[in-house]
Amino acid sequence: MKEYPTLTEIQNDLRGGGLTCVQLVNHYLERIESNAHLNAFVDVYSEEALRFAADVDIKIQNGTAGRLAGLVIGLKDVLAHKGHGVQAGSQILNTYHSPYTATAVQRLLDEDAIVIGRQNCDEFAMGSSNENSSFGPVLNAADNTKVPGGSSGGSAVAVQAGLCHASLGSDTGGSVRQPAAFCGVVGVKPSYGRVSRWGLLAYASSFDCIGPITKSIEDAALILEIMAGSDEFDSTVSAKDVPSYTENLGWNGKAKIGYILDTIENEAIAPEIREQTLEVLNRLRSQGHEVTPVEMPLLDYLLPTYYILTTAEASSNLSRFDGVRYGSRAAENGDLEALYKNTRTEGFGEEVRRRILLGTFVLSANYYDAYYTKAQRVRRLVREETERFFEKFDFLISPVTPTTAFTIGEKTEDPLQMYLADIFTVQANVVGNPAISIPNGLDKNGMPIGIQIMAPFFKEEKMLSFANHLSLTLKENIEA
């Protein structure tokens, strides 16, 4: 079967009679089986997906199919899907099946998307390499010795390797964009509150966002357009009208673009990523866009602020997984406190335990003001500084990651080095702004490089339009 870069091309063949959804699903099932070594899926819904595909084929014949007919999609293992397991890559939920479906997922199903399975991820979305899953690491399809990025590594690899057409991931500090960059696909983090979090297993509730991973910006725009909007089950989601992202992907005019000097002129950044990013900025300048270097004094405080606040929220959110209310339970050998301790020690992996302990520490009475309260103040200052930036500029452009995908096991012994992989992505989560990662060529070893565009709050329409313009420009340059 030929490669389909966009859903539009799939639907053209479906309507033309040269393809059926059943054939499409069978193709992806064969791809999943032949690429099982990548470990991208933890559960594949073979019979169910084929059954749904047959139903969608009938709808296509009758002219009643939804906007996503022909979209075969995978779900990161943190999204609830009624009647299916959801474990967040953890053994503490190995007996749990969801009694309901996440709002974002349900809206895709209502438009006839076909869910083919759930995808491997770092445990409770805590990680930058997809090595923290209790199901084992996911392998990068471009080089099986490399990580795919995290925490949505399985979701990115599934799209990269053609195991499904698109995936839904979650982004708390870069967990959609970073693996998208490492795998050479498109990853979108919407504004906080743009997409309902109902049915998303929480890591850090004031940071978490659901976002699409796709081969094209066109498909990402369509999926986001359908998922977005108000939801009675989530009080944090915005009631703002959702623009037609797909109808406004054409870019007109000249943009004012800023880039932070320290994200380019830094010894920690791989030379090829620096060169590729500068080349993009120079190309935009040559097209007549205004491209200006800026300084952001609070940049050094982004990662500490992010990790203090997210670990604090994780400590609170994950307290419910105790062997009594949810999931698996350790063998009873003592009192209730022993049951809690044994269950959580056996059920949670090392990285999750580390972050729970850090979060509990910063929330403790003696350190609350010194860490948590101060981090909240810094978060406000970063937000204000970012708002001032977007009073002058349309977009902030930066690399997505300081390096391309690193070798499996390379950073597992040094958590601080692992955390630094998020240095360019966390700002969008700290302030709540939308951001997108799009492919920006390959390094000398053939590993994908990504470039990030961040936009003002709730300006996804503008961001997607400009990203589409830039993506077409990059494609033309490669073909030339």
C-alpha positions in Angstrom: 0.0 0.0 0.0 1.3 3.5 -0.9 2.3 6.0 1.8 -0.4 8.6 2.6 1.0 11.8 3.9 -2.4 13.4 4.6 -5.9 12.2 5.5 -7.2 14.1 2.5 -5.4 11.7 0.2 -6.7 8.7 2.1 -10.3 10.0 1.8 -9.9 10.7 -1.9 -9.0 7.0 -2.5 -11.8 5.9 -0.2 -14.4 7.9 -2.1 -12.9 6.8 -5.4 -13.3 3.1 -4.6 -9.7 2.3 -4.8 -9.4 1.7 -1.0 -11.5 0.6 2.0 -11.1 1.3 5.7 -10.8 -2.4 6.3 -7.9 -2.6 3.9 -6.3 0.3 5.6 -6.7 -1.2 9.1 -5.3 -4.5 7.9 -2.3 -2.7 6.4 -1.6 -1.0 9.7 -2.1 -4.2 11.7 0.5 -5.9 9.4 2.9 -3.0 9.9 2.4 -3.2 13.7 3.2 -6.9 13.7 6.3 -6.6 11.5 7.6 -3.7 13.6 6.8 -5.2 17.0 10.4 -4.8 18.0 9.9 -1.0 18.2 7.6 -1.6 21.2 5.3 1.3 20.2 2.0 -0.4 21.2 1.1 -2.0 24.5 -2.3 -3.2 23.3 -3.7 -3.5 19.7 -7.5 -3.6 19.1 -7.3 -5.8 16.0 -10.9 -7.2 15.9 -12.5 -4.0 17.2 -10.7 -1.8 14.7 -11.7 -4.0 11.8 -15.3 -4.0 13.0 -15.3 -0.2 13.2 -13.6 0.0 9.8 -16.4 -2.1 8.2 -19.0 0.3 9.7 -17.2 3.3 8.4 -17.0 1.8 4.9 -20.8 1.5 4.9 -21.1 5.1 6.0 -18.8 6.2 3.2 -21.0 4.3 0.7 -24.1 5.9 2.1 -22.5 9.4 2.2 -22.9 9.7 6.0 -19.3 9.3 7.1 -17.8 11.8 9.5 -14.9 14.2 8.9 -12.3 11.7 10.1 -13.4 8.7 8.1 -10.3 6.8 7.2 -8.2 8.2 10.1 -6.6 5.3 11.9 -5.3 6.6 15.2 -3.4 5.4 18.2 -3.9 6.6 21.8 -1.1 7.3 24.3 -1.6 5.1 27.3 -2.8 8.0 29.4 -6.1 8.5 27.7 -9.3 6.8 28.9 -11.2 4.7 26.3 -14.3 3.0 27.7 -13.9 -0.8 28.2 -10.2 -0.7 27.5 -7.2 -0.8 29.8 -5.3 2.4 30.6 -2.1 2.1 32.6 0.0 5.2 32.0 2.9 2.8 31.3 2.7 1.6 35.0 2.1 -1.6 36.8 0.1 0.1 39.5 -2.9 0.2 37.1 -2.4 -3.2 35.5 -5.9 -4.4 36.4 -7.7 -1.1 35.5 -10.2 -0.7 32.6 -11.8 2.6 32.0 -15.5 3.0 32.5 -15.7 6.1 30.2 -14.0 7.7 27.2 -11.9 10.9 27.3 -13.7 13.8 25.8 -10.9 14.4 23.2 -11.1 10.7 22.1 -14.9 10.7 22.0 -15.0 13.7 19.7 -12.7 11.9 17.3 -14.8 8.7 17.5 -17.9 10.7 16.8 -16.3 11.8 13.5 -15.5 8.2 12.6 -11.9 8.0 13.5 -10.8 4.4 14.1 -8.7 3.6 17.2 -6.2 0.9 16.5 -4.6 0.6 20.0 -2.9 2.2 22.9 0.7 3.3 22.8 3.7 2.9 25.1 4.9 5.9 27.1 7.0 6.9 30.0 5.3 6.0 33.2 2.7 8.6 34.1 4.2 10.7 31.3 7.3 11.3 33.4 10.3 11.2 31.1 12.1 12.5 28.1 13.2 9.2 26.4 10.4 6.6 26.8 12.8 4.5 28.9 10.7 4.7 32.0 7.8 2.6 30.9 7.1 -0.7 32.8 6.5 -2.2 29.3 10.1 -1.5 28.3 11.7 1.2 26.1 10.4 2.3 22.7 12.9 2.3 19.9 13.4 5.1 17.4 12.5 3.7 13.9 15.3 5.8 12.3 17.9 4.1 14.5 16.9 1.3 16.9 19.8 2.1 19.2 18.3 5.6 19.8 15.5 6.8 22.0 12.3 8.2 20.4 11.9 10.9 23.0 9.3 11.1 25.7 6.9 10.8 27.2 4.8 10.2 24.1 7.5 8.1 22.4 5.3 5.2 21.4 2.8 7.7 19.8 5.6 9.4 17.8 7.2 6.2 16.6 3.9 4.8 15.5 3.4 7.7 13.1 7.1 7.7 12.1 7.1 4.0 11.3 3.7 4.0 9.6 1.9 1.9 12.2 -1.0 4.2 12.2 -1.8 7.5 10.4 -1.8 9.7 13.6 -1.6 9.6 17.3 -2.9 11.4 20.3 -0.3 12.3 22.9 -0.1 14.5 26.0 2.3 17.4 26.6 3.3 18.5 30.1 6.7 19.9 29.4 7.3 18.9 25.8 6.1 15.4 25.7 4.4 15.8 22.3 6.9 18.1 20.7 10.2 16.5 21.8 9.4 13.0 20.5 7.9 14.6 17.4 11.3 16.3 16.8 13.3 13.1 17.5 11.1 11.1 15.1 10.7 13.6 12.3 7.0 14.2 12.6 4.6 17.0 13.5 3.6 17.5 17.2 1.2 20.2 18.5 0.8 21.4 22.1 -2.3 23.6 22.1 -3.0 26.5 24.6 -3.8 25.3 28.1 -7.6 25.1 28.2 -8.0 24.7 24.4 -8.7 20.9 24.7 -10.6 19.2 27.5 -8.4 17.1 29.9 -11.4 15.0 30.9 -10.2 11.4 30.7 -6.5 12.2 30.7 -4.6 10.6 33.5 -3.1 13.6 35.3 0.6 14.1 35.9 0.6 17.9 36.6 -2.9 19.3 36.1 -2.0 22.9 35.5 0.5 21.9 32.7 -1.0 18.9 31.0 -2.3 19.3 27.4 -3.6 16.8 24.9 -2.1 17.2 21.4 -1.9 15.4 18.0 1.1 13.8 16.4 0.8 13.6 12.6 2.7 13.4 9.3 1.3 16.8 8.2 0.2 20.1 9.7 -3.0 19.8 7.7 -4.0 16.7 9.7 -2.8 18.2 13.0 -5.0 21.2 12.3 -8.1 19.0 11.6 -7.7 16.8 14.6 -7.2 19.8 16.9 -10.2 21.6 15.4 -12.4 18.6 16.2 -11.0 17.9 19.7 -11.0 21.6 20.9 -13.8 23.5 22.6 -15.8 23.7 25.8 -16.7 20.6 27.9 -19.0 20.4 30.8 -16.8 17.8 32.4 -13.7 20.1 32.6 -14.0 23.4 34.3 -10.5 24.5 33.1 -11.3 24.2 29.4 -12.1 27.5 27.5 -15.5 28.3 26.2 -13.9 30.4 23.3 -15.2 29.5 19.9 -12.9 27.2 17.9 -11.7 28.7 14.6 -11.6 26.6 11.4 -7.9 25.8 11.5 -8.1 23.7 8.4 -9.7 26.5 6.3 -7.1 29.0 7.3 -3.8 27.2 6.7 -2.7 29.7 4.0 -0.2 32.3 5.3 -0.3 35.9 4.0 1.9 38.8 5.0 5.1 39.2 6.9 5.7 38.0 10.4 7.6 39.5 13.3 9.7 36.7 14.7 11.8 36.7 17.8 14.4 34.1 18.8 16.2 33.9 22.1 19.9 34.3 21.7 20.7 31.7 24.4 18.7 29.1 22.6 21.1 29.4 19.6 24.4 30.6 21.0 24.9 27.9 23.6 27.7 25.4 23.8 25.2 22.7 24.9 23.4 22.8 21.5 24.6 20.4 18.9 26.3 22.3 16.0 24.0 20.8 13.4 20.9 21.9 15.2 22.3 25.4 15.6 23.2 25.6 11.9 19.8 24.3 10.8 17.9 26.7 13.0 20.0 29.7 11.9 19.5 28.6 8.3 15.7 28.7 8.8 15.9 32.1 10.5 18.0 33.5 7.6 15.6 32.1 5.1 12.7 33.7 6.8 14.6 37.0 6.9 15.3 36.7 3.2 11.5 36.3 2.6 10.9 39.7 4.2 9.9 38.5 7.6 11.3 40.5 10.5 13.6 38.3 12.5 15.1 39.7 15.7 17.4 38.2 18.4 16.2 38.9 22.0 17.2 38.1 25.5 15.0 36.5 28.1 16.5 37.0 31.6 14.3 34.4 33.3 15.3 31.6 30.9 17.6 30.0 33.5 14.7 29.7 35.9 12.4 27.8 33.6 13.5 24.2 34.3 13.7 24.6 38.1 10.3 26.3 38.1 8.8 23.6 35.9 10.2 20.7 38.0 9.3 22.1 41.3 5.7 22.7 40.3 5.1 19.6 38.3 6.6 17.3 41.0 4.4 19.0 43.6 1.3 18.4 41.4 2.4 14.9 40.7 2.7 14.2 44.4 -0.9 15.3 44.9 -2.4 13.7 41.8 -0.7 10.3 42.3 -1.7 10.0 45.9 -5.0 8.3 44.8 -3.1 5.3 43.5 -2.8 3.4 46.8 -4.0 -0.1 46.2 -7.4 0.7 47.7 -9.1 3.2 45.3 -7.4 2.2 42.0 -5.4 -0.5 40.4 -3.3 -3.3 41.7 -2.7 -4.0 45.4 0.3 -5.5 47.1 -0.1 -8.7 49.2 -1.5 -7.7 52.6 1.2 -8.2 55.3 0.5 -5.8 58.1 -1.5 -2.7 58.7 -3.1 -0.2 56.2 0.1 2.0 56.1 2.2 -1.1 55.1 -0.3 -1.9 52.4 0.0 1.7 51.0 3.8 1.6 51.1 4.1 -1.9 49.6 1.6 -1.2 46.8 3.2 2.1 45.8 6.7 0.8 46.0 5.9 -2.3 43.9 3.6 -0.4 41.5 5.5 2.7 40.7 8.9 2.8 38.8 12.0 4.6 40.0 11.4 7.9 38.1 7.8 8.2 39.3 8.9 7.5 42.9 11.6 10.1 42.6 9.2 12.8 41.4 6.6 12.0 44.1 9.3 12.3 46.8 10.6 15.6 45.3 7.0 16.9 45.1 6.2 15.8 48.7 9.4 17.5 49.9 8.6 20.9 48.2 5.1 20.8 49.6 6.2 20.0 53.1 5.5 22.6 55.8 9.1 23.6 56.3 9.9 24.1 52.6 6.6 25.1 51.1 7.4 28.8 51.0 11.0 28.3 50.0 10.2 26.2 47.0 6.6 25.9 45.9 5.4 29.4 46.7 8.6 30.9 45.1 8.2 28.8 42.0 4.6 30.0 41.6 5.9 33.6 41.7 8.6 32.9 39.1 5.9 31.2 36.9 3.9 34.4 37.0 7.0 36.5 36.1 7.8 34.2 33.2 4.2 34.5 32.0 4.4 38.3 32.2 7.7 38.4 30.4 6.3 36.1 27.7 3.3 38.3 27.3 5.5 41.3 26.8 7.5 39.4 24.2 4.3 38.7 22.2 3.3 42.4 22.3 6.2 42.9 19.9 6.4 39.6 18.0 4.1 37.2 16.3 6.1 34.1 17.0 9.0 32.8 19.1 11.2 30.3 17.1 13.7 28.0 18.7 15.2 24.5 18.4 12.9 21.8 20.0 15.8 20.0 21.6 19.5 20.7 22.2 20.5 17.4 20.5 19.0 14.9 18.2 17.9 11.5 19.7 20.5 10.1 22.0 21.5 6.5 22.6 19.3 4.3 24.8 20.7 4.2 28.3 23.0 7.2 27.7 21.3 9.5 30.3 19.4 7.1 32.6 22.1 7.3 35.3 22.0 11.1 35.4 18.4 12.5 35.8 19.6 16.1 35.6 21.0 15.5 32.1 17.8 13.9 31.1 15.8 16.8 32.4 17.9 19.2 30.3 16.4 17.6 27.2 13.2 19.7 27.9 15.0 23.0 28.2 13.4 24.5 25.0 9.9 23.1 25.4 8.9 23.8 29.0 8.3 27.5 28.5 5.1 26.8 26.6 3.8 24.7 29.4 4.9 27.1 32.2 3.0 30.0 30.5 0.2 27.9 28.8 0.9 29.1 25.2 0.6 27.0 22.1 3.6 25.5 20.4 4.4 23.2 17.5 7.3 21.1 16.4 7.9 20.5 12.7 10.6 18.6 10.9 13.8 20.6 10.0 16.0 18.1 8.2 18.4 15.5 9.4 21.8 15.5 11.1 24.9 13.7 9.6 23.7 10.4 11.1 20.3 10.6 9.5 18.5 11.5 12.7 15.6 14.0 12.6 15.9 17.6 13.7 12.9 19.7 14.8 12.2 23.4 14.9 9.6 24.9 17.3 7.2 27.8 16.8 5.5 29.2 19.9 2.6 31.7 19.5 0.5 33.9 21.7 -2.2 32.4 24.0 -5.1 30.9 21.9 -3.5 31.8 18.6 -3.3 28.3 17.3 -4.9 29.3 14.0 -2.1 31.8 13.3 0.6 29.4 14.5 -0.6 26.5 12.3 -0.9 28.8 9.3 2.7 30.0 9.7 4.0 26.5 10.5 2.4 25.3 7.3 4.1 28.1 5.4 7.4 27.3 6.9 7.0 23.6 6.4 6.3 24.1 2.7 9.4 26.4 2.5 11.6 23.8 4.1 10.2 21.1 1.8 10.9 23.2 -1.3 14.4 23.8 -0.1 15.0 20.0 0.4 13.6 19.2 -3.1 15.7 21.9 -4.7 
